[in-house]
Amino acid sequence: MQKGLGDSIEKVTKKTGIKKAVELFSKATGIDCGCEKRKDYLNKMFPYLKPNCLTEKEYNYLKVFFSKDRPVISMDEQRDFLPIYNRVFKKNQQVTNCSPCIKDVIDNLKSVFDAYK
């Protein structure tokens, strides 16, 4: 789960290949790029909201949900877990056909759920 703006920027630089190029340059020259310090600074300056804790009922629902391998998430399943996501992350995510959107929701819920292990 992303802590703040620094993590988001790092994600973009990884996807675009910029991070790899900077790492190769740093390795070749021996000059530290300062990426980690910059990321930490930006995460502290522009943090994302910390999620609320899961209730016991939410935890139990997610325990069953994550125990099954699902290639597709139905609209009914979205209607069940989106209220949990919206409360925990202070969001207003709606049921959607956007697969990447739902994947992000599930990944974020999984991160919170895994914190209880």
N, C-alpha and C positions, 0 to 999 in steps of 0.2 A: 504494500500500500504506500502511496506517495505521501510524504510528510509535508511537502511544500513545493514552492516554485522551483527550487533547485533540482528536485527529483524529476519534475516535469521537463525541465530543460535537458537534463541528462537523457531522458527517454527519447526526446526528439533527436538529440545528437547521435544517439545509438542507431536509431532508425535511418537517419540520413547518411551515416558513415563518417560523420565529422569526428566523433569520439575516437574511432579507430585510427583515423589519420593523425589526430593530435597525439594519441598514444605512440604511434610509430615515430613521429617527430621527436617526442620527448625521449623515447628510448635511444634514438640515433644521436641526439645532441646531449643527452644527460641533463636537460633542463626540465624541471618540474613545471607542468602547465598550470598548476594551482587549481585544477578542476574540483578536487574534493573539498578544498577550503572554500571555494566559491559556491559549490553546491550546498555545503553546510551553512554558510552565511545566508544564502538566499532562502533556505528552508527556515532559518530562524527569523529572518526579516519578513517573510511572506508565508507563514504556515497555513496549512489547510486545517479546517476545523477537526478537532478530535472527535471520533465517533462516540456515541452514547453506548453504554453497556447493554448487552442482550438481557432480556428477561428470561426466566427459566422456561417459560412457554415458547419463546422465540428460539432459544437454544435447542430445545427438544425438537421443534419443527425442523430446524436446519440440520440437526444430527441425522434425521431420517432423510431429508432432502439430499444431503451430501453423501449419504451412504449408497445412493443409486447412481449408476453411470447413465447420463441422459445425452443422447446425441441431439435432441431437440427439446426446447422448453416450450410447453404449451401456454396459451393465454391464461388458462385457469391457474397454472402453476405461478405465472407472473402475478396474477391477482392475489395469490397467497403470500408470496415472499416480498413483493414490492412495499407493502405497508411496513414490514420489518426494516427493509433497506431505508425507506424514507424517514422512519423514526430515528434509526440509529445514526444516519448520516445527515439528518436535517435537510432532506431533499424533497422534491416533489416529482419523482420519476413516474411516468405513466406507462401503462402496458403499450408495447411497441413491437413492430416487426423487424426492428433494427438489431440484427444479430450481434454486431460489435458492442452496441449499447448494453444489451442484456448480458453479454460476456463480462463487461466491466462491472456491472452490478453484482453479478455472481462472484467474480474475483474479489471484489471489495468485501462482500459478505463472508466469503471463505476466509479472508484474512482476519476478520474480526472473530469468526467462529474458531479458527485455529489458535487464536490467542488464549482460548480457554483450556487448551490441552495441557 
